[in-house]
Amino acid sequence: MSFLRCAILGAVIACQVASPAVSQTSSGLVARDAWLRPTGAGMSMTGGYLVLINTSSRPLRLRAASSPEATSVTLHRSVVSGGVARMESLTDGLVIPAGARITFQPGGYHLMVEGMKHPLKVGDRMKISLAVDAAAAVSVSFEVRPEPPAPPNSPPPSVSAMPNMKMR
């Protein structure tokens, strides 16, 4: 292989390693900055977060998620109503308007990953497939990261730490 080819290949690999993971399908859905919370010993559930961008000219509906490393991956959002925090399952999925960006983050939209085959530690990776209407599933690599610092006056970052949390 020529020196120039090696240099170009090295530059391409370096850019891919240095840039945040991005997954895209022909549907126009882009997934980036995907991460999971680490789990402690004996825990088989965690939260998943990412940014979804609809680059198409039509709305897309995120219908479901799945992973071979978990028994269940479901779409949720956390809401606070009347001083009570609760999680709502998005059983009808989530519509991402044309050209819109939706951020899954602690205290808002998130993925609930349950029945994991092994605990997750910082630095691990897990593949999760996102099913979008009338399109091939998007396979996204989620990195396990430490908890980000909470913004001032925000609800507690850990859903499990919310004593009044109700599933609906």
LOTORBA-322233 format. One record per residue: residue in three letters; x negated, y, z of N, C-alpha, C in turn. Coordinates in pm, whole numbers, plus 50000, padded with zeros to 5 digits. Layout:
LOTORBA-322233
ALAXYZXYZXYZ
...
END
This chain:
LOTORBA-322233
MET499154988350000500005000050000499105012350000
SER499425022149920498605034049909498715042550036
PHE497705051050052497675059950168498925068850170
LEU499315074250054500475083150045501745075750087
ARG501935063550037503115055750076503135053150225
CYS501995049650283501905047150427502255059850505
ALA501745071250460502015083950528503495087450523
ILE504125085450406505555088350392506365078950480
LEU506065066050476506775056350557506625059650706
GLY505435063450748505195067250887506005079450928
ALA506095089250839506865101250868508365098150881
VAL508865089650794510275085850799510575078750931
ILE509735069250969509935061951094509845071451214
ALA508905080551213508745090051324509985098851338
CYS510545103251229511755111451234512935103651289
GLN513055091051251514155082951301514015080251450
VAL512815078151497512595075551639512815088251720
ALA512375099651668512445112151743513845118151744
SER514665115251645515995121251639516995112851716
PRO518085119351767519075111451839519745101551745
ALA520155090251800520785079851718522065085251656
VAL522205082851527523385087251454523895075451372
SER525205072851382525835062551301526915069151218
GLN527035065051092528035070951004528575060150912
THR529865061550876530475052350780530965060350660
SER531395053050561531955059550442533255066750475
SER533865063850591535105070650630534865085350662
GLY533615088850693533305102550731533155104350881
LEU533235093550958533055094551102531575093351136
VAL531065103251209529695103251255529715101851407
ALA528905092651459528765090751604527335094151641
ARG527165102451744525825106051785525735107551937
ASP524525107451987524215109352128525035099852218
ALA525055086952184525835077052257525055071752377
TRP525695071952494525025067152615526005060552709
LEU525475052052795526225045052898525595048053033
ARG526425047153137525895048253273525255034953312
PRO524185035453391523615022953442524575016553542
THR524435003653564525274996653663524394991053773
GLY524964989753887524244983753999524454968753999
ALA523764962054088523924947654101525374944254134
GLY525904934354066527274930054089528334938254018
MET527944949053954528924957253880529024952153737
SER530244951053687530424946453548531214956553466
MET531234969153512532004979553443531174992453440
THR531294999853329530625012753319531385021853224
GLY530965034353215531555043953123530625046553006
GLY531225048752888530465051752768530845065352714
TYR529845072652664530045086352619529305088552488
LEU529835097352404529215100452276529915112552215
VAL529395116952103530035127552025530485121351894
LEU531765123451859532315118751732532615130851645
ILE532165130251520532355141251426533045135651302
ASN534145141851265534855137951143534405147251031
THR533565141850941533055149950830533945149150707
SER535055141750718535945140250602536965151750596
SER537745151850490538755162350472540145157750521
ARG540175146450592541455141550645541265137050790
PRO542345137050868542215132251006541865117451009
LEU541125113351110540795099351132541315095251269
ARG541775082851280542235077851409541285067051458
LEU540655069851572539855059751640540855050651711
ARG540915038051670541915028651720541445020351839
ALA540205015751835539735006451937538215005951937
ALA537694999052037536254996752048536034982752101
SER534864977052068534544963552116533044961652118
SER532614951652195531204948252202531064933452235
PRO530114926552171529884912552207529294911252348
GLU528824922352406528214922252539529214924852651
ALA530514926452617531534929452718532844922752679
THR533664919752778534964913652748535964923952698
SER535754936652732536714946952695536034960552685
VAL536364968152581535944982152568537204989852529
THR537644998852615538895005952591538675021052591
LEU539575027952521539525042552510540355048552624
HIS539775058352694540465064852806540175079852805
ARG540935086752889540605100452922540955102553068
SER540165110753135540415114353273541195127453271
VAL542225128153355543005140353367543245143253515
VAL543385155953548543725160053684545055167253675
SER546025162353750547355168253750547845169153895
GLY548205180953938548665182754075547615179054177
GLY546355181054144545275177954234544895163154241
VAL545545154954159545255140654158544585137054027
ALA543405130754036542685126353917543155112353881
ARG543315110053752543695096553707543135094353568
MET543075081453530542655077853395543885073853316
GLU543915078253192544985074153100544365066052987
SER544945054552961544505046252849545055052352721
LEU544225053352619544665058852490545105047052402
THR546265041652433546755029652365547035031952216
ASP547335044352179547565047552038546315052551969
GLY545195051952039543955056751982543795071652000
LEU542885077351924542585091551933542425097151793
VAL543215107251760543115113751628541995124051633
ILE541115123051535540025132751521540345140951396
PRO540765153451413541145161651297539995163151197
ALA540345165951073539345168250968538385179251013
GLY537095176551001536075186351035535865188451184
ALA536545180951268536465183051414535365174851479
ARG534985179151596534005172351681534685169951816
ILE534635157651863535195154251994534075148252078
THR533915153752197532875149152288533485140452396
PHE532965128152408533325119152516532325121952627
GLN532815126052745531915129852853532555126652987
PRO531755125753093532325123353225533395133753256
GLY534535129053309535635138053342536565140853226
GLY536355134653110537205136952993537405123952918
TYR537325124652785537415112352705536215103552737
HIS536425090352740535335080952764535745066952722
LEU534765058352711535005044152687534835037052821
MET535735027952853535575019252970535055005952919
VAL533855002352960533214989852920533324980453040
GLU534064969453021534324960353132533904946053100
GLY533624938553204533244924553188531914922853117
MET530954931353152529634930553088528934917553127
LYS528154912353035527464899653056526264900953149
HIS525734913253164524594915453253524584930053297
PRO523974933153412523874947053456523044955253358
LEU523304968153354522574977253265521654986153346
LYS520404987053301519464996053367519025006753265
VAL518535017753317518085028853232517105023453128
GLY517355027053003516515022752891517105011252811
ASP518065003852870518714993052795519554998952682
ARG519934990452588520814994452477521944984452464
MET523104989252419524254980652395524944985352267
LYS525254975852178525994978952055527484978752086
ILE528174989152041529634989952051530164993651914
SER531194986351869531844989051741533074997751763
LEU533215007951682534375016751688535245014151566
ALA536505010651589537435007751479538215020351443
VAL538135023851315538815035751263539825031051159
ASP540995037551157542025033951057541445033350917
ALA541815023050844541505021550702540035023450668
ALA539155019250757537715020550730536975009250800
ALA535765007150756534904997250822534555002450962
ALA534384993251055534024997151192532655003851192
VAL532485013151284531205019951302530475012951415
SER529285007551388528485001251492527555011951551
VAL527685014051682526925024551749526045018351857
SER524795022551861523875018051964523915028152079
PHE524375023452196524465031852315523215029452401
GLU522595040352445521425039352533521885041352677
VAL521365033552769521685035252911520795046352964
ARG521445056653020520735068553069521135071353213
PRO520265078553286520655082453422521795092653416
GLU522485094053527523565103853535523045117853504
PRO523755125353419523345139253397523745147653518
PRO523085158953540523505167453651524895173053624
ALA525715173753727527085178753713527075193953707
PRO527925199653618528035214253615528665219053746
PRO528425231753785529035236953907530555236053901
ASN531185233454015532645232754029533285222053942
SER532565211453910533135200753829533585189353918
PRO534505180853868534915169353948533745159853964
PRO533825150754062532735141254081532455133553952
PRO531165130753922530835124153796531235109553791
SER531365103053904531655088753904533135086353922
VAL533745080053822535175076953828535465068253950
SER534575058853980534805049754092534755057154226
ALA534175069154228534085076654352535335085054378
MET536305084654286537505092654301538565084354372
PRO538815086954503539725078554580541165079254531
ASN541575090154467542965091554422543155087354277
MET542155080954217542225077054075543305066554057
LYS544175068853960545235059253930545155055553784
MET545325042853755545365038153616546785039553567
ARG546925044053444548255045553388548335039153254
END
